[in-house]
């Protein structure tokens, strides 16, 4: 069983790769997070995308 951040502070510490994985889960409706945390993950993903493209 993988570790699951349950609050906003843990999401804030997630790396770009972890955010990408969670974002895919949210898109596939497999995320177990609350709506508030899902929103934060999606927001953080959009911020990473704006910073610079990976690669």
Buried (B, 14 or more C-beta within 10 A) or exposed (E): EEEEBEEEEEBEEBEEEBBBBBBEBBEEEEBEBEEEBBEBBBEBBEEBEEEEEEE
